[in-house]
Amino acid sequence: MFPTNTRVLVIDDMVSIRDLVKNQLRLMNFTEIMEAEDGVEGWAIIENQYAQANPIELVISDWNMPKMKGLELLKKVRANSTFVQLPFILLTSEAEREQVTEAVMAGVSQYIVKPFSGKVFEEKLKTAYQKHFKK
């Protein structure tokens, strides 16, 4: 599982969802949590934190957001050699098969359908961690 000092970036255009995810992370004892309201702001934080030698180590992003959708951000992250291995979880209320496939093809680490329980959230984080660090 991710260490509790993992630097997590939560990206969602809805404050209530960001708060829900941050609260869930805090319940799991995570302490380093940043947030952004869309993919453009999220990308800026990813780049800036890396430039400051304090890189983001896990992204949890909504799918549908203004300016830049979560899938677009995922593709941007995966296309950049610096961030290609960054664990990236997509949150969405949409469970269409084509979207899941598209996200998997783009290199998503995990996919969480809203609403979710704390148990499901924790399991998805564990699976994402194993995918990146337990090869």
DSSP file (Angstrom, degrees, kcal/mol; ACC not computed):
  #  RESIDUE AA STRUCTURE BP1 BP2  ACC     N-H-->O    O-->H-N    N-H-->O    O-->H-N    TCO  KAPPA ALPHA  PHI   PSI    X-CA   Y-CA   Z-CA
    1    1 A M              0   0    0      0, 0.0   125,-0.1     0, 0.0     3,-0.1   0.000 360.0 360.0 360.0 152.6    0.0    0.0    0.0
    2    2 A F        -     0   0    0    123,-0.1   127,-0.0     1,-0.1   124,-0.0  -0.341 360.0-106.7 -58.7 138.7    1.1    3.6   -0.6
    3    3 A P    >   -     0   0    0      0, 0.0     3,-1.8     0, 0.0    -1,-0.1  -0.336  27.9-115.8 -62.5 152.7    3.0    5.0    2.4
    4    4 A T  T 3  S+     0   0    0      1,-0.3    27,-2.1    26,-0.1    28,-0.6   0.652 114.5  59.9 -69.9 -13.5    0.9    7.5    4.4
    5    5 A N  T 3  S+     0   0    0     25,-0.2    -1,-0.3    26,-0.2     2,-0.1   0.254  75.0 132.7 -96.2  13.5    3.4   10.3    3.5
    6    6 A T    <   -     0   0    0     -3,-1.8     2,-0.9     1,-0.1    26,-0.5  -0.416  65.1-119.3 -60.7 134.1    2.7    9.8   -0.3
    7    7 A R  E     -a   32   0A   0     48,-0.3    50,-3.3    -2,-0.1    51,-1.3  -0.707  38.5-169.0 -82.1 109.2    2.1   13.1   -2.0
    8    8 A V  E     -ab  33  58A   0     24,-3.0    26,-3.2    -2,-0.9     2,-0.5  -0.817  14.9-157.5-106.2 136.3   -1.4   12.8   -3.4
    9    9 A L  E     -ab  34  59A   0     49,-2.8    51,-2.9    -2,-0.4     2,-0.5  -0.968   7.2-162.9-113.2 120.6   -3.1   15.2   -5.8
   10   10 A V  E     -ab  35  60A   0     24,-2.6    26,-2.3    -2,-0.5     2,-0.5  -0.908   8.6-171.8-103.9 122.6   -6.9   15.1   -5.8
   11   11 A I  E     +ab  36  61A   0     49,-2.8    51,-2.7    -2,-0.5     2,-0.3  -0.962  23.3 131.2-122.6 119.5   -8.5   16.7   -8.9
   12   12 A D        -     0   0    0     24,-2.1    53,-0.1    -2,-0.5     6,-0.1  -0.939  51.0-136.6-161.8 142.3  -12.2   17.4   -9.2
   13   13 A D  S    S+     0   0    0     51,-0.3     2,-0.6    -2,-0.3    24,-0.1   0.632  89.6  77.8 -78.0 -11.8  -14.3   20.4  -10.3
   14   14 A M     >  -     0   0    0      1,-0.2     4,-2.2    -3,-0.0     3,-0.4  -0.879  68.5-154.5-102.4 121.0  -16.7   19.7   -7.4
   15   15 A V  H  > S+     0   0    0     -2,-0.6     4,-2.9     1,-0.2     5,-0.2   0.880  95.0  58.0 -56.7 -40.2  -15.5   20.8   -3.9
   16   16 A S  H  > S+     0   0    0      1,-0.2     4,-2.0     2,-0.2    -1,-0.2   0.872 107.8  45.8 -62.3 -37.7  -17.8   18.3   -2.2
   17   17 A I  H  > S+     0   0    0     -3,-0.4     4,-2.8     2,-0.2     5,-0.2   0.913 111.9  51.1 -71.8 -42.4  -16.1   15.4   -4.1
   18   18 A R  H  X S+     0   0    0     -4,-2.2     4,-3.0     1,-0.2     5,-0.2   0.937 112.2  47.9 -57.0 -45.2  -12.6   16.7   -3.4
   19   19 A D  H  X S+     0   0    0     -4,-2.9     4,-2.7     2,-0.2    -1,-0.2   0.900 110.6  51.4 -62.8 -41.0  -13.5   17.0    0.3
   20   20 A L  H  X S+     0   0    0     -4,-2.0     4,-2.1    -5,-0.2    -2,-0.2   0.931 113.7  43.7 -60.9 -47.2  -15.0   13.4    0.2
   21   21 A V  H  X S+     0   0    0     -4,-2.8     4,-2.6     2,-0.2    -2,-0.2   0.924 114.3  49.7 -65.8 -45.0  -11.8   12.0   -1.4
   22   22 A K  H  X S+     0   0    0     -4,-3.0     4,-2.6    -5,-0.2    -2,-0.2   0.909 111.1  49.9 -60.9 -41.9   -9.5   14.0    1.0
   23   23 A N  H  X S+     0   0    0     -4,-2.7     4,-2.2     2,-0.2    -1,-0.2   0.901 110.5  50.0 -63.3 -40.5  -11.5   12.8    4.0
   24   24 A Q  H  X S+     0   0    0     -4,-2.1     4,-1.1     2,-0.2    -2,-0.2   0.918 111.1  49.1 -63.6 -43.0  -11.2    9.2    2.8
   25   25 A L  H  <>S+     0   0    0     -4,-2.6     5,-2.5     1,-0.2     3,-0.4   0.912 110.2  50.9 -62.0 -42.3   -7.5    9.7    2.4
   26   26 A R  H ><5S+     0   0    0     -4,-2.6     3,-2.0     1,-0.2    -1,-0.2   0.882 104.8  56.7 -63.7 -37.7   -7.2   11.2    5.9
   27   27 A L  H 3<5S+     0   0    0     -4,-2.2    -1,-0.2     1,-0.3    -2,-0.2   0.798 106.1  51.3 -62.1 -27.0   -9.1    8.2    7.3
   28   28 A M  T 3<5S-     0   0    0     -4,-1.1    -1,-0.3    -3,-0.4    -2,-0.2   0.288 125.6-108.8 -91.6   9.0   -6.4    6.1    5.8
   29   29 A N  T < 5 +     0   0    0     -3,-2.0    -3,-0.2     1,-0.2     2,-0.2   0.624  62.8 156.7  74.9  17.9   -3.8    8.3    7.5
   30   30 A F      < +     0   0    0     -5,-2.5    -1,-0.2     1,-0.1   -25,-0.2  -0.531  15.4 178.3 -70.7 142.5   -2.5   10.1    4.4
   31   31 A T        +     0   0    0    -27,-2.1     2,-0.9   -25,-0.2   -26,-0.2   0.623  59.6  69.6-120.9 -21.3   -1.0   13.5    5.3
   32   32 A E  E     +a    7   0A   0    -28,-0.6   -24,-3.0   -26,-0.5     2,-0.5  -0.754  62.9 154.9-106.7  85.9    0.4   15.0    2.1
   33   33 A I  E     +a    8   0A   0     -2,-0.9     2,-0.3   -26,-0.2   -24,-0.2  -0.953  15.3 176.8-121.8 124.9   -2.8   16.0    0.1
   34   34 A M  E     -a    9   0A   0    -26,-3.2   -24,-2.6    -2,-0.5     2,-0.3  -0.766  13.0-153.2-114.9 165.5   -3.0   18.7   -2.5
   35   35 A E  E     -a   10   0A   0     -2,-0.3     2,-0.3   -26,-0.2   -24,-0.2  -0.981  13.4-175.6-143.5 156.3   -6.0   19.6   -4.7
   36   36 A A  E     -a   11   0A   0    -26,-2.3   -24,-2.1    -2,-0.3     3,-0.1  -0.971  23.9-139.8-144.2 155.5   -6.9   21.1   -8.0
   37   37 A E  S    S+     0   0    0     -2,-0.3     2,-0.3   -26,-0.2   -26,-0.1   0.523  81.8   7.1 -99.7  -4.7  -10.3   21.9   -9.6
   38   38 A D  S  > S-     0   0    0     27,-0.1     4,-2.5   -26,-0.1     5,-0.1  -0.974  81.6 -93.3-162.0 173.4   -9.5   20.8  -13.2
   39   39 A G  H  > S+     0   0    0     29,-1.5     4,-2.8    27,-0.6     5,-0.2   0.823 118.8  56.5 -64.2 -33.4   -6.9   19.1  -15.3
   40   40 A V  H  > S+     0   0    0     26,-0.3     4,-2.0     2,-0.2    -1,-0.2   0.950 112.6  41.0 -63.6 -49.0   -5.2   22.3  -16.3
   41   41 A E  H  > S+     0   0    0      1,-0.2     4,-2.1     2,-0.2    -2,-0.2   0.890 114.3  54.5 -64.7 -39.2   -4.6   23.2  -12.7
   42   42 A G  H  X S+     0   0    0     -4,-2.5     4,-2.5     1,-0.2    -2,-0.2   0.922 107.6  48.7 -60.7 -45.4   -3.7   19.6  -11.9
   43   43 A W  H  X S+     0   0    0     -4,-2.8     4,-2.7     1,-0.2     5,-0.2   0.906 109.5  52.9 -61.5 -42.1   -1.0   19.5  -14.6
   44   44 A A  H  X S+     0   0    0     -4,-2.0     4,-2.9     1,-0.2    -1,-0.2   0.902 110.5  47.5 -60.5 -41.4    0.5   22.8  -13.4
   45   45 A I  H  X S+     0   0    0     -4,-2.1     4,-2.9     2,-0.2     5,-0.3   0.917 110.3  52.0 -66.6 -43.3    0.7   21.3   -9.9
   46   46 A I  H  X S+     0   0    0     -4,-2.5     4,-1.6     1,-0.2    10,-0.3   0.938 115.5  41.5 -58.0 -47.4    2.3   18.1  -11.2
   47   47 A E  H  X S+     0   0    0     -4,-2.7     4,-2.4     2,-0.2    -2,-0.2   0.931 116.5  47.9 -66.2 -46.5    4.9   20.1  -13.1
   48   48 A N  H  X S+     0   0    0     -4,-2.9     4,-1.5    -5,-0.2    -2,-0.2   0.899 110.9  49.8 -64.5 -41.8    5.5   22.6  -10.3
   49   49 A Q  H  <>S+     0   0    0     -4,-2.9     5,-3.1     1,-0.2    -1,-0.2   0.884 112.1  49.0 -65.8 -37.2    5.9   20.0   -7.6
   50   50 A Y  H ><5S+     0   0    0     -4,-1.6     3,-1.9    -5,-0.3    -2,-0.2   0.925 108.9  52.6 -65.1 -44.0    8.4   18.1   -9.7
   51   51 A A  H 3<5S+     0   0    0     -4,-2.4    -1,-0.2     1,-0.3    -2,-0.2   0.799 107.9  52.2 -62.1 -28.8   10.4   21.3  -10.4
   52   52 A Q  T 3<5S-     0   0    0     -4,-1.5    -1,-0.3    -5,-0.2    -2,-0.2   0.246 118.0-113.6 -91.2  12.6   10.5   21.9   -6.7
   53   53 A A  T < 5S+     0   0    0     -3,-1.9    -3,-0.2     1,-0.1    -2,-0.1   0.819  94.4 104.1  58.2  33.4   11.9   18.4   -6.1
   54   54 A N      < -     0   0    0     -5,-3.1    -4,-0.2    -6,-0.2    -3,-0.1  -0.463  60.1-168.9-135.9  59.6    8.7   17.5   -4.2
   55   55 A P        -     0   0    0      0, 0.0   -48,-0.3     0, 0.0     2,-0.2  -0.107  26.8-109.7 -65.9 148.5    6.9   15.4   -6.9
   56   56 A I        -     0   0    0    -10,-0.3   -48,-0.2     1,-0.1     3,-0.1  -0.530  29.5-170.4 -66.8 137.6    3.3   14.2   -6.8
   57   57 A E        +     0   0    0    -50,-3.3     2,-0.3     1,-0.3   -49,-0.2   0.486  66.7  25.0-114.5  -7.0    3.3   10.5   -6.2
   58   58 A L  E     -b    8   0A   0    -51,-1.3   -49,-2.8    28,-0.1     2,-0.5  -0.921  62.2-158.9-158.3 131.5   -0.4    9.6   -6.7
   59   59 A V  E     -bc   9  88A   0     28,-2.4    30,-3.2    -2,-0.3     2,-0.5  -0.953   5.2-174.5-113.6 131.3   -3.1   11.4   -8.8
   60   60 A I  E     +bc  10  89A   0    -51,-2.9   -49,-2.8    -2,-0.5     2,-0.4  -0.954  23.0 176.1-121.4 108.8   -6.8   10.8   -8.1
   61   61 A S  E     -bc  11  90A   0     28,-3.0    30,-3.5    -2,-0.5   -49,-0.2  -0.906  31.1-124.9-124.4 141.1   -8.7   12.6  -10.8
   62   62 A D  E     - c   0  91A   0    -51,-2.7    30,-0.2    -2,-0.4     8,-0.2  -0.377  19.7-138.8 -67.7 156.9  -12.3   13.0  -11.8
   63   63 A W  S    S+     0   0    0     28,-1.7     7,-2.5     1,-0.2     2,-0.8   0.935  86.4  52.8 -82.5 -55.1  -13.2   12.1  -15.4
   64   64 A N  S    S+     0   0    0     27,-0.2   -51,-0.3     5,-0.2    -1,-0.2  -0.753  71.2 135.2 -94.9 109.6  -15.5   15.0  -16.4
   65   65 A M        -     0   0    0     -2,-0.8   -27,-0.1    -3,-0.1     2,-0.0  -0.970  52.9-101.4-144.3 156.8  -14.2   18.4  -15.7
   66   66 A P  S    S+     0   0    0      0, 0.0     2,-2.7     0, 0.0   -27,-0.6  -0.304  98.7  16.8 -71.9 166.8  -14.0   21.7  -17.5
   67   67 A K  S    S+     0   0    0    -29,-0.1     2,-0.3   -28,-0.1   -29,-0.1  -0.342 136.9  13.7  70.2 -61.6  -10.9   22.9  -19.3
   68   68 A M  S    S-     0   0    0     -2,-2.7   -29,-1.5     4,-0.0   -28,-0.1  -0.928  78.1-137.1-146.5 120.0   -9.2   19.5  -19.3
   69   69 A K     >  -     0   0    0     -2,-0.3     4,-2.2   -31,-0.1    -5,-0.2  -0.269  28.8-108.6 -71.0 160.5  -10.9   16.2  -18.6
   70   70 A G  H  > S+     0   0    0     -7,-2.5     4,-2.6     1,-0.2    -7,-0.2   0.868 119.1  53.1 -58.1 -39.7   -9.3   13.5  -16.4
   71   71 A L  H  > S+     0   0    0     -8,-0.5     4,-2.4     2,-0.2    -1,-0.2   0.894 108.1  50.7 -65.9 -38.6   -8.7   11.2  -19.4
   72   72 A E  H  > S+     0   0    0     -9,-0.2     4,-2.1     2,-0.2    -2,-0.2   0.915 111.7  48.2 -62.6 -42.7   -6.9   14.1  -21.3
   73   73 A L  H  X S+     0   0    0     -4,-2.2     4,-2.8     2,-0.2    -2,-0.2   0.917 109.5  52.8 -64.0 -43.1   -4.7   14.7  -18.2
   74   74 A L  H  X S+     0   0    0     -4,-2.6     4,-2.8     1,-0.2     5,-0.2   0.931 110.1  48.0 -56.7 -47.0   -4.0   11.0  -17.9
   75   75 A K  H  X S+     0   0    0     -4,-2.4     4,-1.6     1,-0.2    -1,-0.2   0.882 111.7  50.3 -62.9 -38.1   -2.9   10.9  -21.6
   76   76 A K  H  X S+     0   0    0     -4,-2.1     4,-0.5     2,-0.2    -1,-0.2   0.909 112.0  47.5 -65.4 -42.7   -0.7   14.0  -21.0
   77   77 A V  H >< S+     0   0    0     -4,-2.8     3,-1.1     1,-0.2     6,-0.3   0.929 113.3  47.5 -63.2 -46.9    0.9   12.4  -18.0
   78   78 A R  H 3< S+     0   0    0     -4,-2.8    -1,-0.2     1,-0.2    -2,-0.2   0.766 107.7  56.8 -68.9 -25.1    1.6    9.1  -19.8
   79   79 A A  H 3< S+     0   0    0     -4,-1.6     2,-0.6    -5,-0.2    -1,-0.2   0.598  92.8  81.4 -80.7 -11.1    3.0   10.9  -22.8
   80   80 A N  S XX S-     0   0    0     -3,-1.1     3,-1.2    -4,-0.5     4,-1.1  -0.860  72.7-148.5-101.3 119.2    5.6   12.6  -20.6
   81   81 A S  T 34 S+     0   0    0     -2,-0.6     4,-0.3     1,-0.3     3,-0.2   0.778  96.5  58.8 -58.3 -27.8    8.7   10.5  -19.8
   82   82 A T  T 34 S+     0   0    0      1,-0.2    -1,-0.3     2,-0.1     3,-0.2   0.857 119.4  26.5 -68.0 -34.7    9.1   12.1  -16.4
   83   83 A F  T X4 S+     0   0    0     -3,-1.2     3,-2.4    -6,-0.3    -2,-0.2   0.323  83.8 112.3-113.2   6.5    5.6   11.1  -15.2
   84   84 A V  T 3< S+     0   0    0     -4,-1.1    -1,-0.1     1,-0.3    -3,-0.1   0.786  84.9  43.7 -56.1 -30.2    4.9    8.0  -17.3
   85   85 A Q  T 3  S+     0   0    0     -4,-0.3    -1,-0.3    -3,-0.2    -2,-0.1   0.367  81.1 128.0 -96.1   4.6    5.0    5.8  -14.1
   86   86 A L    <   -     0   0    0     -3,-2.4   -28,-0.1    -9,-0.1    23,-0.1  -0.457  68.4-115.9 -64.1 120.7    2.9    8.2  -11.9
   87   87 A P        -     0   0    0      0, 0.0   -28,-2.4     0, 0.0     2,-0.4  -0.389  39.2-172.3 -59.3 130.9    0.1    6.2  -10.4
   88   88 A F  E     -c   59   0A   0     19,-0.2    21,-2.8   -30,-0.2    22,-1.2  -0.975  11.3-171.2-137.8 117.4   -3.2    7.7  -11.7
   89   89 A I  E     -cd  60 110A   0    -30,-3.2   -28,-3.0    -2,-0.4     2,-0.5  -0.928  12.6-148.1-111.3 130.0   -6.7    6.8  -10.6
   90   90 A L  E     -cd  61 111A   0     20,-2.1    22,-3.2    -2,-0.5     2,-0.4  -0.847   7.0-159.7 -99.1 131.8   -9.8    8.0  -12.5
   91   91 A L  E     +cd  62 112A   0    -30,-3.5   -28,-1.7    -2,-0.5     2,-0.3  -0.907  24.6 154.9-104.3 133.6  -13.0    8.7  -10.6
   92   92 A T  E     - d   0 113A   0     20,-2.4    22,-3.4    -2,-0.4   -30,-0.0  -0.997  49.1-143.5-155.8 157.0  -16.2    8.8  -12.5
   93   93 A S  S    S+     0   0    0     -2,-0.3     2,-0.5    20,-0.2    20,-0.1   0.381  83.9  90.0 -95.4   1.0  -19.9    8.4  -12.3
   94   94 A E        +     0   0    0      1,-0.1    20,-0.0     2,-0.1   -31,-0.0  -0.861  47.5 177.5-104.6 128.0  -19.9    6.8  -15.7
   95   95 A A        +     0   0    0     -2,-0.5    -1,-0.1    18,-0.1    18,-0.0   0.105  25.6 146.6-115.0  22.1  -19.4    3.1  -16.0
   96   96 A E     >  -     0   0    0      1,-0.1     4,-1.9     2,-0.0     3,-0.4  -0.336  52.1-130.2 -62.6 139.2  -19.7    2.7  -19.8
   97   97 A R  H  > S+     0   0    0      1,-0.2     4,-2.7     2,-0.2     5,-0.2   0.864 104.7  57.6 -59.0 -39.8  -17.6   -0.1  -21.1
   98   98 A E  H  > S+     0   0    0      1,-0.2     4,-2.6     2,-0.2    -1,-0.2   0.892 107.3  49.1 -61.1 -38.1  -16.0    2.0  -23.8
   99   99 A Q  H  > S+     0   0    0     -3,-0.4     4,-2.7     2,-0.2    -1,-0.2   0.912 110.0  49.9 -69.0 -41.0  -14.8    4.6  -21.3
  100  100 A V  H  X S+     0   0    0     -4,-1.9     4,-2.6     2,-0.2    -2,-0.2   0.944 113.5  47.0 -61.0 -46.3  -13.3    1.9  -19.1
  101  101 A T  H  X S+     0   0    0     -4,-2.7     4,-2.8     1,-0.2    -2,-0.2   0.918 111.7  50.3 -60.8 -44.7  -11.5    0.4  -22.1
  102  102 A E  H  X S+     0   0    0     -4,-2.6     4,-1.6    -5,-0.2    -1,-0.2   0.907 111.7  48.1 -61.2 -42.0  -10.3    3.8  -23.2
  103  103 A A  H  <>S+     0   0    0     -4,-2.7     5,-2.4     2,-0.2     4,-0.5   0.904 112.4  48.4 -65.5 -41.8   -8.9    4.6  -19.8
  104  104 A V  H ><5S+     0   0    0     -4,-2.6     3,-1.2     1,-0.2    -2,-0.2   0.918 110.9  50.7 -64.5 -43.3   -7.2    1.2  -19.6
  105  105 A M  H 3<5S+     0   0    0     -4,-2.8    -1,-0.2     1,-0.3    -2,-0.2   0.821 107.5  54.6 -63.4 -30.8   -5.7    1.7  -23.1
  106  106 A A  T 3<5S-     0   0    0     -4,-1.6    -1,-0.3    -5,-0.2    -2,-0.2   0.555 125.6-101.7 -80.8  -8.4   -4.5    5.2  -21.9
  107  107 A G  T < 5 +     0   0    0     -3,-1.2    -3,-0.2    -4,-0.5   -19,-0.2   0.734  54.6 174.3  98.2  25.0   -2.6    3.6  -19.0
  108  108 A V      < -     0   0    0     -5,-2.4    -1,-0.2     1,-0.1   -19,-0.2  -0.371  25.9-148.3 -63.6 143.7   -4.9    4.3  -16.0
  109  109 A S  S    S-     0   0    0    -21,-2.8     2,-0.3     1,-0.3   -20,-0.2   0.874  75.3 -12.8 -80.1 -39.8   -3.8    2.6  -12.8
  110  110 A Q  E     -d   89   0A   0    -22,-1.2   -20,-2.1    -7,-0.0     2,-0.4  -0.961  58.7-141.2-156.2 166.6   -7.3    2.1  -11.4
  111  111 A Y  E     -d   90   0A   0     -2,-0.3     2,-0.5   -22,-0.2   -20,-0.2  -0.989  13.8-167.6-139.3 120.5  -10.8    3.3  -12.1
  112  112 A I  E     -d   91   0A   0    -22,-3.2   -20,-2.4    -2,-0.4     2,-0.5  -0.956  11.7-146.4-117.8 125.6  -13.3    4.1   -9.4
  113  113 A V  E     -d   92   0A   0     -2,-0.5   -20,-0.2   -22,-0.2   -18,-0.1  -0.779  35.4 -96.2 -91.5 127.6  -17.0    4.5  -10.1
  114  114 A K  S    S+     0   0    0    -22,-3.4     2,-0.1    -2,-0.5     3,-0.0  -0.609 102.6  48.0 -82.5 147.2  -18.9    7.1   -7.9
  115  115 A P  S    S+     0   0    0      0, 0.0     2,-0.3     0, 0.0    -2,-0.1   0.643  82.1 170.4 -74.5 156.0  -20.5    6.7   -5.5
  116  116 A F        -     0   0    0     -2,-0.1     2,-0.2    -4,-0.1    -2,-0.1  -0.928  29.4-124.2-132.2 155.4  -17.9    4.5   -3.7
  117  117 A S     >  -     0   0    0     -2,-0.3     4,-2.5     1,-0.1     5,-0.2  -0.547  30.2-111.8 -91.5 162.9  -17.5    3.0   -0.3
  118  118 A G  H  > S+     0   0    0      1,-0.2     4,-2.5     2,-0.2     5,-0.2   0.873 119.1  53.9 -59.9 -37.6  -14.4    3.5    1.9
  119  119 A K  H  > S+     0   0    0      2,-0.2     4,-2.3     1,-0.2    -1,-0.2   0.920 109.6  46.0 -64.8 -45.3  -13.6   -0.2    1.5
  120  120 A V  H  > S+     0   0    0      2,-0.2     4,-2.4     1,-0.2    -2,-0.2   0.920 112.3  52.2 -63.0 -44.0  -13.8    0.0   -2.4
  121  121 A F  H  X S+     0   0    0     -4,-2.5     4,-1.9     1,-0.2    -2,-0.2   0.931 111.5  45.9 -57.2 -48.9  -11.6    3.2   -2.3
  122  122 A E  H  X S+     0   0    0     -4,-2.5     4,-2.3     1,-0.2    -1,-0.2   0.901 111.8  51.4 -64.0 -41.9   -9.0    1.5   -0.2
  123  123 A E  H  X S+     0   0    0     -4,-2.3     4,-2.4     1,-0.2    -1,-0.2   0.895 108.8  51.0 -62.1 -40.5   -9.0   -1.6   -2.3
  124  124 A K  H  X S+     0   0    0     -4,-2.4     4,-2.4     2,-0.2    -1,-0.2   0.885 109.6  50.3 -66.2 -38.2   -8.5    0.4   -5.5
  125  125 A L  H  X S+     0   0    0     -4,-1.9     4,-2.5     2,-0.2    -2,-0.2   0.915 110.5  49.8 -64.3 -42.7   -5.5    2.3   -3.9
  126  126 A K  H  X S+     0   0    0     -4,-2.3     4,-2.5     2,-0.2    -2,-0.2   0.922 111.8  48.1 -61.1 -44.2   -4.0   -1.1   -2.9
  127  127 A T  H  X S+     0   0    0     -4,-2.4     4,-2.2     1,-0.2    -2,-0.2   0.905 111.3  50.1 -64.5 -42.0   -4.4   -2.4   -6.4
  128  128 A A  H  X S+     0   0    0     -4,-2.4     4,-1.5     2,-0.2    -1,-0.2   0.907 110.6  50.5 -62.4 -41.6   -2.9    0.7   -8.0
  129  129 A Y  H  X S+     0   0    0     -4,-2.5     4,-3.0     1,-0.2     5,-0.4   0.944 110.7  48.3 -61.1 -47.9    0.0    0.5   -5.7
  130  130 A Q  H  X S+     0   0    0     -4,-2.5     4,-1.7     1,-0.2    -1,-0.2   0.870 107.3  56.8 -61.4 -37.1    0.6   -3.2   -6.6
  131  131 A K  H  < S+     0   0    0     -4,-2.2    -1,-0.2     1,-0.2    -2,-0.2   0.870 119.1  30.5 -62.4 -36.6    0.4   -2.4  -10.3
  132  132 A H  H  < S+     0   0    0     -4,-1.5    -2,-0.2    -3,-0.4    -1,-0.2   0.776 133.3  23.9 -93.6 -29.4    3.2    0.2  -10.0
  133  133 A F  H  < S+     0   0    0     -4,-3.0    -3,-0.2    -5,-0.2    -2,-0.2   0.495 110.9  59.6-122.7  -4.5    5.4   -1.1   -7.2
  134  134 A K     <        0   0    0     -4,-1.7    -1,-0.1    -5,-0.4    -4,-0.1  -0.262 360.0 360.0-121.1  46.4    5.0   -4.8   -6.8
  135  135 A K              0   0    0     -3,-0.2    -1,-0.1    -4,-0.0    -4,-0.1   0.482 360.0 360.0 -78.7 360.0    6.0   -6.1  -10.2
